[in-house]
Amino acid sequence: MNHRLSGNEAVAYAMKQINPDVMGAFPITPSTEIPEYFAGYVADGEVNTEYVTVESEHSSMSVCIAAQAAGARAVSATSSCGLALMYELLYVAASCRLPITLACVNRALSGPININADHSDSMGARDSGWIQIYAENNQEAYDNFLMAMPIGETPSVRLPVMTCMDGFITSHAVENIELLETDVVRKFIGEYHPEHYLLKKENPLAVGPYDVSPYYMEHKMLQAEAMKAAKARILEVAAEFEKISGRSYGLFEEYRMEDAELALVLIGSTAGTAKAAVDKLRDDGVKAGLIKVRVFRPFPGEELARALAGTKAIAVMDKSEGFSAAGGPLFAETRSALYDLNQRPYMVNIVYGLGGRDVKVEDIEKVFDRLADIAVTGETGPVYSHMGQRSKEETA
Amino acid sequence: MTTSIKKLPDTEQVLSGNGACGGCPATMALRIVGKALGSNAIMLLTPSCSVASMGMTPKLAYNWPCINITFATAGSSASGITHALEIMKEKGRLQGELPTVFSWVGDGGTYDIGFQALSAAAERNDNMIFFCYNNEAYSNTGVQRSGATPRGSFTTTTPTGKRQPKKNMALLMLEHNIPYVATATVAYPGDLYDKVVKAKNIPGMKYIEILAPCYLGWQFDMPETVQMSRMAVRNGAWLLWEAENGKIDFNNPSSQIISGKKKAEPVNEYVMKQGRFNRLLKGSDAEQRIAEIQGDIDHQIAFMRERAKITI
């Protein structure tokens, strides 16, 4: 089916096709449309879902946790400060091994308040124990949401999944999109039959009691093992999804990387802009390539190292500022992943696009120009810098 | 007629081997609540004395499926369960009689950090019983002031005594237009039992608040929990009442105090028996401080007497 949908509507439509048991609903820009569309489906009788209109994101995630623990499938959507308000609950969801699905429409965190896209919200939650899958465009936002439950609910994983897309750029822009038939989706997702849940009569459950030191660390280790196991499951589900959709997904996308000497590593909608720049440079004979990281948790470190092994210079571009004083989170993890290579390429970090600042093809070309210089001279210059910063005089 | 303590069922949902203090009023109250609810129930907790005393993984003392999320979530997590049950029943994944969903939360988790989510659950009229066991302070963290701490009380964060009176939380819940609100305390177990049985059979949001005199926080002798609870009712510091569909009825002996048949006992003995008050009554302002405590109680009795007259 060919359609034209915004990213938000595409995710809401995926939710409708899944027909979850419970949705925690609370508005925040730019994810608000998802619960709005879904309210329409509930009102029209197109879904059979308890639609719980809570008073905060803290409560929407609490509702999801409790509902999922009771044996139901729960979903929610949020952005920015909403995700931040869920912070303590994200850890509870993951540690209780509850495969909730959350659509995160990426938006800058306050303050100062800003409603446009960057990844500071979901990057702040990167160590909460959730699987994180990022979309480049509306099609991927739809596809990723459909793959979330088969990944999260599988017994070897049992972890919550956050599917992310860039606020406004992806969530509000309308694009052509291919939708699957609902019966195909339902068959792909399957019924939810958890092994343990609160109401299991023959084996009632306590969720979240005090965990003493002799047990706590074992539980954390099991969580870490589950995150490792998720990597194989994500690829398995992608292969199954390809059979029904014809669309292929990996842990990351390699774009013109076969013989690439200069490479970018980035996440999300900027990949589209970067691909255009790569094409242009390739036409000029520059061996440029791009890696678009799709799965950030679990982090595909070994795979990235293999894919980047043959390059000479790399720019990792972070759409969030980690305030580590040493670069953004994607840079820190990518550079660490490449440490064991025999011949390490030069690497720099460019923080860009915060608070929705636009990135153009020319901006990406400049990054490649810099990489070309680095590859020849071996001089990286500042390893950690910010793209397109205006001078004090310009901003006055 | 109030059910006699001798007639309460023998069944126990609070098992032996829990980690509560001796004389713990919350555990006493939970035993009575368990007798009224039976085993077909799901318990929602928040980090509090009851989570600390329920036992530690993998051994637990509460005989229900239970879930503890975080401090502010008592209202919303109970909503999650109750909605999940309804849809699972509708979709044929649950058979039999649905369990009673109840939250078991201290005054901090009710009056303060949990108030927002509780208010929203009440406004949605979600089907649950929300119990507040009110020991008038954050006892689990070592006794700090809460919105339920009365004026004049020492806590570790009010070392010279709390300056403000407590909130009237049960009345605030009544103003949410929910079908049932009640207050109770451990000295009147039959009254508590009957209220829980009644609440169990009413659909929608029910709120029951139980005054829970905590020997550690209030600083009295451990065996005097029930005595302290009874004194609080006799002097009007705690009023026993219930409201079905908004109409307030007082229960004995509070009804006699409200109607004027019986005079509320003066607060002096109650205050002098508790270290949280009497440690601050050694200076020249002692009389004035007691008068303030008495004044808050008198005001509350007078206010509730008038409030109960509104029946529209």
Contacts between the chains, C-beta under 8 A, distances in Angstrom:
chain1	res1	chain2	res2	distance
A	21	B	84	6.3
A	21	B	87	4.7
A	21	B	88	6.7
A	21	B	91	7.3
A	22	B	80	6.8
A	22	B	83	5.4
A	22	B	84	5.7
A	22	B	87	6.5
A	24	B	80	7.6
A	48	B	87	7.1
A	48	B	90	7.0
A	48	B	91	6.7
A	49	B	87	7.0
A	50	B	83	3.8
A	50	B	84	7.2
A	50	B	86	6.3
A	50	B	87	4.7
A	52	B	79	6.0
A	52	B	80	7.3
A	52	B	83	5.4
A	52	B	124	7.5
A	53	B	124	7.1
A	54	B	76	6.0
A	54	B	79	7.5
A	54	B	117	7.7
A	54	B	120	6.0
A	55	B	116	6.0
A	55	B	117	6.8
A	55	B	119	7.3
A	55	B	120	3.6
A	55	B	123	8.0
A	56	B	116	6.5
A	56	B	117	7.3
A	56	B	120	7.8
A	58	B	72	6.1
A	58	B	73	7.2
A	58	B	76	7.3
A	58	B	117	7.1
A	59	B	73	7.2
A	59	B	75	7.4
A	59	B	76	3.6
A	59	B	79	7.7
A	59	B	116	7.7
A	59	B	117	4.8
A	59	B	120	6.3
A	60	B	76	7.8
A	62	B	69	5.6
A	62	B	70	7.5
A	62	B	72	8.0
A	62	B	73	3.9
A	62	B	76	3.8
A	62	B	77	4.7
A	62	B	80	6.3
A	62	B	117	6.9
A	63	B	76	5.3
A	63	B	77	7.2
A	63	B	79	5.6
A	63	B	80	3.8
A	63	B	83	7.1
A	64	B	80	6.6
A	65	B	69	5.7
A	65	B	73	8.0
A	65	B	77	6.7
A	65	B	80	6.6
A	66	B	44	7.2
A	66	B	67	6.1
A	66	B	69	6.7
A	66	B	73	7.9
A	66	B	76	7.5
A	66	B	77	4.0
A	66	B	78	7.1
A	66	B	79	7.4
A	66	B	80	2.9
A	66	B	81	4.8
A	66	B	84	7.1
A	67	B	80	4.1
A	67	B	81	6.9
A	67	B	83	6.1
A	67	B	84	3.9
A	68	B	80	8.0
A	68	B	84	7.8
A	69	B	67	5.4
A	69	B	80	7.9
A	69	B	81	7.7
A	70	B	42	7.6
A	70	B	80	7.1
A	70	B	81	5.0
A	70	B	84	3.8
A	70	B	85	6.4
A	70	B	88	7.3
A	71	B	84	6.7
A	71	B	88	6.2
A	71	B	93	7.1
A	71	B	94	7.9
A	72	B	83	7.8
A	72	B	84	3.7
A	72	B	87	6.2
A	72	B	88	5.8
A	74	B	80	7.3
A	74	B	84	7.7
A	88	B	70	5.1
A	89	B	69	6.9
A	89	B	70	6.2
A	89	B	73	7.4
A	92	B	69	5.6
A	92	B	70	6.2
A	198	B	42	5.9
A	198	B	65	4.2
A	198	B	67	6.4
A	198	B	81	7.1
A	199	B	42	7.2
A	199	B	65	6.5
A	199	B	85	7.3
A	199	B	88	7.8
A	199	B	94	6.5
A	199	B	99	7.1
A	201	B	96	8.0
A	204	B	64	7.3
A	204	B	65	4.1
A	205	B	65	5.5
A	206	B	60	5.2
A	206	B	62	7.7
A	206	B	65	6.8
A	206	B	66	5.0
A	206	B	67	7.3
A	207	B	66	7.3
A	207	B	67	4.2
A	207	B	68	7.2
A	208	B	67	5.7
A	208	B	68	4.0
A	208	B	69	6.1
A	209	B	51	6.9
A	209	B	54	6.1
A	209	B	55	7.1
A	209	B	56	6.9
A	209	B	57	5.4
A	209	B	60	5.9
A	209	B	66	7.4
A	209	B	68	6.1
A	210	B	51	6.2
A	210	B	52	6.7
A	210	B	54	7.6
A	210	B	55	7.9
A	210	B	56	4.8
A	210	B	57	6.5
A	211	B	56	7.5
A	211	B	57	4.9
A	212	B	56	4.9
A	212	B	57	6.5
A	215	B	57	5.3
A	215	B	58	7.3
